[in-house]
Amino acid sequence: MNTEYLESFTRVVECHSLAEAARRLGLTPGAVSARIRILEEELGVPLIQRSGQTVKPTEAGLRIYDRARELLQNERDLKAVATTGSIQGEIQLGVFLSGLTTHLPALLDPFCSRHPEISVQVQYDPSDALCGKVHAGQLDAALIIEPSFAIPKNCEVLTLQEESLVVIAPLSYEGGEAHELLTTAPFIRYHRNSPSGKLVDRYLKDHKLHPRQRIEIDSLLTIVALVERGIGVSLVPDSFSISYSDRLLIKLPVPGRTPLRKISMVWNKHSPRLAIIRELVDQAQRVFCPGDAKGKNF
């Protein structure tokens, strides 16, 4: 089976268009269509179907799509190792939503400089969904907010950061006391259904604090932006996204011990790209926890 034909098929599925797939492959739409016809003849089933101006995979096409992508990825990795003997290829990396603009750039900046030959495909999802994808082999690794449930046994996890809770407030509240602000100022709550929001809710209940809630939202970056604009105060994990804005708001430590939000890297121990994953994990240690991180094996 010609892998170039498989690549044409996967591109058509991803682009939903023969013309766009052809443009990205540097071919004519007719050539791409011919490749897929030959592939369909080899497999004995139709793989794509036209629906108006778009092209969609058939049921058979959907069944082979993930395997086709995996085969193409393995081929690229094999060629890279055979050609240079160095660590090259592509890695599928997941990241939690707020980490897209905080932790991910901090990690990929030095990693891509150190390994320009490695390609990184990024997906974002809630952390529990990312763990499921790593477990299923759909992702090689993921930056996550470490969940309360056990990590699957075919995965390893490394805690990179432990973030305590802090009160953030507009500059106009400078000089205030943390608990006083939480009960008197308008409160922007981290959504209680989110992992971080549950930590916030636990602290408030433990200290019998009853904020004057104004907004509830599941987005740390949005909470920071709202606080910067003077809309209210909030109780959040002391994360990168706040340090970026420390001149536009104040941060106040809260009394007593707080629940910790753990930022971690999880990866599949059986991934065919373990060499690349190890390089990524090593870089994450250097960036986030030099000398402090401890790995956990499951």
FIDREN-702964 format. One record per residue (C-alpha): x, y, z; residue in three letters. Coordinates in steps of 0.5 Angstrom, whole numbers, plus 500, padded with zeros to 3 digits. Each point is the difference from the previous one (the first is absolute). Last residue first. Example, Ala and Ser with C-alpha at 12.3 -4.5 7.8 and 13.67 -1.06 7.14 Angstrom:
2
527498514SER 498493502ALA 
This chain:
298
504508576PHE 506504501ASN 501506503LYS 505505499GLY 503505504LYS 501507498ALA 505505505ASP 507501496GLY 497504495PRO 493500500CYS 496504495PHE 505501494VAL 505495501ARG 495495502GLN 496501494ALA 506499496GLN 501493502ASP 493499499VAL 501502493LEU 506496499GLU 497494503ARG 494501495ILE 505500494ILE 503493502ALA 493497502LEU 497501493ARG 498493499PRO 495502506SER 500494505HIS 501504507LYS 495505498ASN 501507502TRP 498505506VAL 503506501MET 497504507SER 498506502ILE 497499507LYS 495505504ARG 501500507LEU 495500505PRO 502506505THR 503500507ARG 498506504GLY 499507499PRO 500503493VAL 506503496PRO 498506496LEU 501502493LYS 499507497ILE 498502493LEU 503503494LEU 507499502ARG 500493501ASP 497499493SER 505494498TYR 500498507SER 493498500ILE 500496493SER 506496503PHE 495497506SER 499502507ASP 493496500PRO 494504501VAL 496504505LEU 497506496SER 499508501VAL 495504496GLY 498504494ILE 506504500GLY 503499493ARG 506496502GLU 495496504VAL 496498494LEU 507498496ALA 502496505VAL 493496501ILE 500500492THR 507496500LEU 498496506LEU 494497496SER 494496503ASP 496506501ILE 495502506GLU 499508501ILE 497505505ARG 501495506GLN 500504507ARG 504495503PRO 498496506HIS 506497504LEU 500495505LYS 507498500HIS 499493498ASP 495502495LYS 504505497LEU 506496499TYR 496494497ARG 496504495ASP 507503498VAL 502493499LEU 494498496LYS 501506496GLY 507497498SER 497494497PRO 494503497SER 493499502ASN 500505505ARG 502506495HIS 505504502TYR 497506504ARG 500507498ILE 498504507PHE 498507501PRO 503502506ALA 498499508THR 501493501THR 506498496LEU 503507501LEU 500499508GLU 503493499HIS 506503496ALA 501506504GLU 500507496GLY 506504500GLY 500500492GLU 492500498TYR 501505494SER 505496497LEU 495495498PRO 500494504ALA 503493500ILE 499495506VAL 505494500VAL 499493500LEU 506495500SER 503498493GLU 504493500GLU 504500494GLN 503494496LEU 497494502THR 503494496LEU 495495497VAL 501493497GLU 495496496CYS 498493499ASN 497499507LYS 495506499PRO 500506504ILE 496499507ALA 495505501PHE 501507503SER 502503493PRO 507503499GLU 499507496ILE 503498494ILE 505500495LEU 499494495ALA 504495497ALA 500495494ASP 493501498LEU 495496497GLN 503494504GLY 494498504ALA 503502506HIS 503507497VAL 493501498LYS 496498506GLY 505505504CYS 499505495LEU 492500502ALA 502500507ASP 504506499SER 495504496PRO 502501493ASP 505503495TYR 504496495GLN 507502497VAL 504497494GLN 507501502VAL 505498494SER 507499502ILE 506502496GLU 501506504PRO 502497506HIS 503505505ARG 497506497SER 493496500CYS 501498507PHE 502507503PRO 494503497ASP 496494501LEU 499500507LEU 499507502ALA 495500494PRO 496495503LEU 500502507HIS 497507499THR 496501494THR 497493498LEU 501498508GLY 493503501SER 497495496LEU 503494502PHE 506497495VAL 500494496GLY 507498496LEU 500495494GLN 507500498ILE 504500493GLU 506497498GLY 507501501GLN 505498506ILE 507499496SER 502494496GLY 501504494THR 496497494THR 498493503ALA 497504507VAL 496505495ALA 498495496LYS 497495505LEU 496506504ASP 497502493ARG 498493499GLU 497500507ASN 496506499GLN 497498493LEU 498493504LEU 497504505GLU 496504496ARG 498494496ALA 498497506ARG 496506502ASP 496501494TYR 499492498ILE 493500504ARG 498507498LEU 501498492GLY 496493501ALA 494505503GLU 501504494THR 504506501PRO 498507498LYS 501505494VAL 497507500THR 496504495GLN 494496500GLY 501494503SER 505495497ARG 502494502GLN 507497503ILE 503493501LEU 496495495PRO 502493502VAL 504495496GLY 506501504LEU 505500494GLU 494504495GLU 499505506GLU 507502500LEU 500500492ILE 494505500ARG 504504506ILE 506501495ARG 496502494ALA 496505505SER 507503502VAL 502500493ALA 494504497GLY 500505506PRO 507502497THR 506499505LEU 504504504GLY 498496506LEU 497506504ARG 496502493ARG 498493499ALA 497500507ALA 496507499GLU 498497493ALA 497494503LEU 497503505SER 498498508HIS 507502501CYS 501495506GLU 497494496VAL 503502493VAL 507501504ARG 499493502THR 498497493PHE 506503497SER 505498506GLU 497493498LEU 502500493TYR 507502502GLU 500494504THR 500496494ASN 497493502MET 
